[in-house]
Amino acid sequence: MAEAGRGVTPTPGDEALPGTPPWYSVLHDSSFMFAAVCDTAGTLLTANELAVEGCGFDRHQQLGRPFWRAGWWAGDPELGATVRGWCLEVAAGGEPVRAVTGFFLADGEKRTADLTMQLVREGDQQEFLLITGMDITDRLQTERVTAEARAAGAEASTLRQVATARAQDLEVLRETEAKLSRALTITERVLANVADGIYGLDIDGRVEFLNPAAARLTGYGAARQLGQDQHALIHAHRPDGSPYPHEECPVWRALRTGRTVVADEETFWRRDGTPMPVEMVVVPTVEDGVLTGVVVSFRDLTDRLAAQRQAAELEALAARAAADRALSDRLQQSLLTPPPEPDHLQIAVRYSPAAHEAQVGGDWYDAFLQPDGATMLVIGDVVGHDSSAAAAMGQIRGLLRALAYDDDQGPAATITRVEHTALGLAVSTLATAVLARIERHPDAAVAGRRLLRWSNAGHLPPVLLAPDGTSTLLTSPPELMLGIDPDAARSDHTVDLPDLHTLLLVTDGLVERRDTDLDEGIERLREALRDLGETPLEELLDTVLARLVPEPGADDVAIVAVRTFPEDRARPAEAGPTRLPPGVE
């Protein structure tokens, strides 16, 4: 199929079905081989232009079919059944298949391809069938015609010898010469149309013939090359410009040994002085048992090597990204410590990392007790998605925890202290955060009433869930995020925190989606909580994550939730044992 160059141009955006792996784009514009990608059921997800439009097919009619029912095999049901068997064998985990097989163009012409089918993996889960190949019809025809021409030449030579002694064989000789003439005509026609460059060299390495592709690829016309030493003209220097001795050249090895030589990494030099990486096959020519020269076939590898370099760069980039992700994940997880469990408060937390292929984020939560027994809660998100964001998150989290531990001035004042401290310590980053304190109500300390006091620095508002499933957004006038202005105005806000209510602080990875705005995402969260007002807290968080983030998304998710219990009763069993830091009662 790589040489079947006719068809229509696909419309941008219609070249692949959903689910096509991103690495396929490296193969899409290949000009020397066809490529197709199927899922493990054999459904054709996409194929490059050379395989579809280059063979005259309509892309819309081919994509979505089982691969074995695509147009390439439509002319022969038995061939389609064979291809189906290969697909099922490889998809089941079998060895890659390589075969020389027939295929059909859209106009019904049957050609021959060197086909490879293998199973490739996308990340740690999804697998695809990758089918690649090259149209070798012309190459096989060239080999057959060359063999036929050689056979005819040998036959003609024999008949010419016989003709000197037996005039009656003259007619046979004429017929043989006519056959040879026809074979040579076919050979010339094939040589004029193949994409590979082909030379015929004599025993001294001088050019006896070259096809149009050899002239086009090297930039030297036939008049300039015929009779010239081919090595001296286009092959006399290595890629670094140093001399390339005749005796080390594959052509001269074939002339010296009389054996076919294959070389994969050679360099020809074009007329304009630029190097051309090539692979070449050198086949000796023998007449009457005497080595008379060689036929050299070569292929320009410029596009193939560029694709290989690009693939290697992509692999290296993916490896570096994976290493960065792993490091950042370890850093992030080391900072997300288990929360305390005060006597009549249950605290539960969740952290869900982004999908494996997504970048690491800077989401974090924190919960700790102040010396006076008040509970501090933090939720935050550092701007950015890389290891630097994760490191900055660790610094900001540490500052908030240290400065809030024994600070009784209120969350707003603490945030201002954090900003000034970060500025003085050259901790430069942008982040959103909510700092909240659960404390005794100042007007009813004995009755056990609680008060939530919080300050919001550009973050999502907290959500207060009642036992009956109704929820309240604890909104407040917008205030600047951290890292913009350390002297920005900050304010505290308060609300009563009744018994058996649940407070949730979340990051935007739980509610934000590319196709909806943030307000819609928050409403989805409130709807997800509607029947969970009395659900045990740990189960509540698992259910919310399952409803809103059933699979890892493009962003991390952090949640800290607190449920209040009456202080005149024992701590419920569902809340687990009390867990306090040393020195706090």
N, C-alpha and C positions, 0 to 999 in steps of 0.2 A: 504493500500500500504506500510505502514511502516514495515510490516513483510514479504513482498514479496521480498525476497532477491536474485534475480537472474537477469542476464543481462550482458551488455557489459560496458566497461569503456569509458566515453566520451573523445574525443580529446580535450586537453586544447585550449581555445580560441573559441570553437564552442558551448559553453554551454549556450549562451544567445543571443537573437537578439538585435540589436541596440535599444536604448530606455529603456532597462531594468534598473530600479532604483538601485543606488549603495547600498542601505541598504539590497538588496536581498542576498548579499554575506554571511550575518550572517546565513541565512537559508540553504545555498547550501549544506553544508556538514552534515546536520542533519542526525542522524542515527536512530531516533525514530519517525519521522513523515515526510510525503511528503509535499512539498511546490511547488506552481506554481504561476507565476505572469502573468497577462494578461492586455492589455490595456482596456479601457472602451468599445471598440467595441467587446471585447471577444477574441481578437487574442492572442494566447499563445506566450509570449515573452521568457519565460524560465521556467524550472522546475528542481528541484534538482535530484541528481543521484538516490535517493531512488524511486522517482516517475517515472523516465524514464527508465534508465538502470536497476534499481532494479526490474522493471516489465517486462523487456525483450524487450523494444521498442528501435528503432533507433532514436536518438535525432534529426537527420537531417529531418526525416520524420514527426516529431511531431511539432517542433517549427514553428511558422507562421500559423498554422491552427487555425480555431475557436476552442475554448476550448472544446465545446460540440461535435466536430467532431474528437477529438483526440482518440487514440487507446483505452483509458480506457472505452469508451462508445460504441465502434464499434460493440460490440456483441448484442446490443439491441437498435434499433432506437427510441423506446418510451422513454428509459432511457436518450438517447442523447437529445431528445426534452425537457424532464424535466430539464436537466442540463442547456440547452439553456435558458429556462424560468427563472431559478435562476440567471444566468449571467445578463440577461437584466434587471431583477428587481433590483438587487443590484447596477448595473452600473447606473441606473436611480436615485439613491439616496435612494433606499429602505433599510429596515433593513437588517443586516447581516443574512445569511441563515445558519442554522445548520441542518444537516439531516443525517440519517443513510441510505446509498444507496449502491447498487451493483456497481461493476466495473470489468473490465476484464484485465487479463494479456495478454501478446503477444501470448502465446500459447493457448488462448481461455478459460482458467480457470476463472470462475466467483468467485469473493470474495466480501467481505463487508467492507465498510469504514465508519468511523465517520467523515463527511465532514463539514468544515466551510468555508463560502465564505463571504468576506467583502470588502468594499471599503476603500482604504487607499489613503492618499494625499501625494504628493511629493512637499514639499515647499508650496507655496501659489497658485499653478496653477494645475499641472498635477496630475491626479488621476489614480490609478491602481486597478485592482481586485486582491486580495491576496486570494489564495485558499490553505488551509492547511487541513490535516487530518491524520488519523491513520487507519491502517488495523486492524479491530477488528474481522476478521473472526475466528481466533483461540480462541479469548476470548469468542465469542458467542458460538462457538462449545463446549468450555470447560463448559460454563454455561448450555448448553443443555444436554451435556453428564452427568454433575454432577446431574442435575435435574432428568435425566433419571435413573441414578444409584440410586439416593435416592428413586425414585418411585419404581424401581425394588426391592430395599432392603426392602422397606415397604411391598411390595407385597409378597416377599419371607418370611418375618417374619410372616405375616398373615397366609400364607399357611403352614408354619411349625407348627403353633399352631393348625390349622385345622387337620393336618396330624396325630396328636396324637389321635384324636378321630375318624378320618375317613380315613382309609387306602386307600380307593378307590381314594382319591385325591392325592396319591403319585406321579402319573405321571405328574399332573399339577405342583406340587411342583418342580419336576425335571426340567421341562421346564422353570419354573421361575428362578430356580438357574442357568440354562444355560444362560438365558438372562442376569442375573446379572453378570455372569462371562464374557460374551461378553462385557457388558457395562464397567466393570472394566478394561478389556483389552484395550478398546478404551480410557478410562480415563488415564490409565498409558501411552499409546502412546502419547496422547495429552500433558500430564504433562511433558513428556520427551523432547518435542520439542518447548514449548512456551518459549519466552524470559523472561517473568516475573518469579521471584522466588515464589515458592508456598510451604507452610508448612502445615502439619496436626498436630495439637497439642491436647493432651488429656486434661481432665478437670483440671489437675495440671500444664498445660503449658509445658509438656514434649513433645519432638519431636517424633511423630509416623511415619511420612514419610516426605520426601522432594524431590523436583524434581531436575534434574541436574543443572538447572539454579540457584537454591538457593545455591547449593554447589559451583558452579563456582563464583557467585557474592560475597559470604562471604569468600571463601578460605578454608572453612571447609568441608571435605568429609562427606559422609553419615555415615560412621563408627564412626566418631568423634561426630556427632550430635544426632544420634538416641538415644532416652532415656534420653537426657540431657534437662535441663531447658533452653528453648530457650532465655528467657529474660536474664538470668545470663550469657549466652554464648556470645550473640551478641548485647544486647540491654540494658546493665546495666548502661550505662553512657550517659550523655547528650553531645551535641557537645563541650561544654567547659570542659569536663572531669569530671564534678561533678556527684555524684550518681543519678541514675534514679530509684525511688522506684517502686516496682511491682504494687502497687495500682494505680499509675498514668499512667501506660502503657496502650495503646489502647487494647492490647490483653486481659489484665486482666479486663478492663472495659466491654469487650464483654462477657468474662466468667462470670462476676458478674451480668450483666443485661440481658444476653440472647439476646441482640440486636446487629445488624450489626454496626460496628464502622469504620468510614473513617478518616484517618489521613494523612494530606498532608505534614507535616514537621517533620519527624522522622529521627533518625540517627541510623544505624546499624554499628557495628565495625567489620572490616575485621580481618582475622587471622593475617595479617601483622601489625595490630595496627592502620591502617588508617580509618578515618570515611567515611561512605557512606551515603549521604542524600537519603532518600527514601520516597515514598508515599505508603501507605498500606491500604488494605481493610481487615477487620477481620469479618468473617461470622460464627456465631455459628452453630454447628452441633447438631441436636436433634434426638434421637432414642427413639421410643416409648414414646414420650412426655418428655423425660429426656435429659437435656443438657449434652452431652458427650465430648465436646471439641470445637475447632474452626479450620477453614481453614483460613490461612493467605496468602494473595497475595501481593507481594511488587514489586516495580519498582525502579531501580537505577536512581536517578535524577541528577547525576553528570554532564552529558553533557548538560541537559536542563538548570540547574542553571548557568553553565558557559556561555551559550548563553544569558541568561537573564542578567547576569552581564555585558557581553560585550555590549549588546544592551543599557543598562542603562548608561554605560560609554560613548558610542557614542552619546546618547541623551544629556548627560551633556556637552560633548565636543562641540556639535553643539550649545547648548544654550550659552555656554561661547563665542564661536566664533561669534554668532549673537549679543551678547551684546557688544563685542569689536568692531564689525563692525559698530553698531549703534553709539557708542561713537565716533569712528573715523570719521564716515560720518558727524556727527554734527560739530566736530572740523574742518573738511575740508570745509564744506559748510560755516561756519562762517568766514573763511578766504578768500573765493572767492567772493570779493565785486564787485558791479557794477562798470564799468569803467567810466572815465570822457568822455565828448563829446566836444572836442575843436571845435572852430567855423567852420573850413573847413576840419576837419578830423572826420570820423565816425569810432567809435571803437565798435566792437561786440565781445562777448565772449560766449563760451559754455563749460560746464563741464558735462560729461556723466559718471556716476559711473559704475563700473564693475557689472557683474551679481550678484544677491543676494548671491549665494553660493560661489562666489569668495572672496578673501581677499581684504581689502581696500588698495588702493595704496597711493603714495605720490605725485601725479601730482598736479601742480598748475599753475595759470597764475596771472598776475598783470598788471595794467596800471594806471599811475598817471602822474601828471604834475609837473615839476620843477618850482621853483619861476620865472624863466625867460620865462616860457610859453612852453618850450620844452616838448615833450611827451615821457615818458619812458614806455617801454614794457618789460615784463618778461615772459618767459615760462620755466618751470623746472619740474624735476622728481627726487624725492628722491629714492635711492635704497632701496628696501624692500616692503613688502606688509603686514603691520600690523599696530596696533595702534601706535607703536613706530615710524614707518615711517611717519605716519600722523602728529605726534607731531614734529618730526624733520623738516618736511616740513614747519610747522608754524614758527619754529625758523629761518630757512634759509630765508624764505620769508620776515619775519620781518627785518632781518639784511639787506637784499638787498634793501628793500624799504627805510629804515632809512638812509643808507649810500649813496644811489643813489639820494635822494631827492635834496640835495643842493651841489652835487659834479659835478663840471664842468671839471674834468680831463679826462673824457671818460669812456666808459663801461669797458675796460680792467683794468684800474686802480681801478675802483670801485670793480670789482670782486676780485682783489688782496686784497683790504682792507677788504672785507667781509671774505675772507679766514683767514686772520690774526686775525680779531675780533673773528671769530668762534673758532679759536684755543685758544685764550686767555680766552674765556668764556666757554671753555670745551664743545662746541657744536660739537660733533663728529658724522659725518654722511657723506655718499657719495651721490652726486647728480650731475645731468647734468643740464645745464641752458644756455639760451641765454638772454643777457641783451642788449637791443637796445634803441637808442635815435633818435627821429625824430626832426630835427633842420633845421633852415634856412641855405640855401647854403651860405657859407662865401663869395663867389665871386659874388653872385647875390641876395643879401638880399631883394632889392627893388622889383625885378621881381617876388617874391613869390616862387622861386624854393626851393624845399626841398631836404634834404640829410638824408639818413639813415646811422647811425653809430652803429655798433654792435660788440660784442665779444661773441664767442661761446666756452663754457666749456664742450665739449664732447657731445653736444646735436644734434638733427636733424637740418639740415640747414633750414633757413627760405625759404619760397616760395614767389616769386613776380609774381602776375598774371596781365597780360595786358588786356585791354578791349576786344581784339580780341580772347582771350582764350589761347594765348601762355603763358607759364610760365617759370620762371628762378629759378633754385636752387641757393641760395646765399651760395655757398660752400666756405670753407676756410681751410687752413692747420689744421690738427687735433691738438687740445690742450687738456690737462688733464681735467678731470672732477673735481668738487669741492670735497675737503676733502682728497686729496692725498698729495699734496705738496703746501703749501701756497706761496712759492717763485717760483712756476712754471711760465715759460714765458707766458705772455698773450698779445694778440695783438688786435687792433681795425681794423675794415674793413668798408669801406664806399661804397655807391652806390647812384646814383641819384634816387629820388622817384617821378616819373612824376605824373601829375594829372590823376585822374580816374583809377589809378592802385590800386591793392589790395595786401596787405602784410599779409601773414599767418604764425603764429608761432604755432606749434602743438607738442603734445607728441606722443610717439611711440605707444600708445594704438590705435591711428587712423589708423596706417599703418602696424603694425607688426602682423604677423600671424604665427602659429606654422608650417604650411606647406610651407611657402615661406620665402625668406630672406628679409632683410630690403630694399635693393635696389628695389626689385620688388614691395614692398609695397609703396615706394615713387612714383614709376611710376604709380601705380594705383591711387594715389592721384592726380597726374598731369592730368591723363586721366579723372578723375571725375570732374576736374575743367575746362575742355576744352570748354564746352559750357556755362560757368557761368561767363564770364568776365564782362558782363554788368548786371548781375542779382543783384537785391537789396541785400545788404550785409547780413541782417538777414536771408533772404531766401536762400542765397548761403550757409551759414553755416548749415542750416537745411537739405539742399539737400545733401551736402557732407557727413554729418553724416548718412543720410538714405542710401546713396549708399555704403559707406564703412563699417558702423557699424549698420546694420539694426536691430540687437538685441544686448542687453548688452553682452559684451564679458568677457574675463578673466582679462582685465586690464582697468583702468580708462582712459578717454580721456579728454584732456584739449586743447582748441583752443583760441587764441586771434588773431583777424583780424582787419586790419585798411584799410579804403579806403580814398584816397585823392581826394579833390574837388578843383577846381580853386578858388583862393582867390579873383578874380575880379567879382565873381558872388555870389548871395545869397546862403546860405546853402540849399541843396535840401530837400524837404519835406520828402522824403523817409529816410533821415538820422535822422529824429527826432529833437527835440529841443536841443540847446546847453546846456551842463551841465558842469559847472566848479566848482572847490572847492573855498571856500571863499578866497579873496585876489588875485585871478588870473584873469586877464582880457584878 
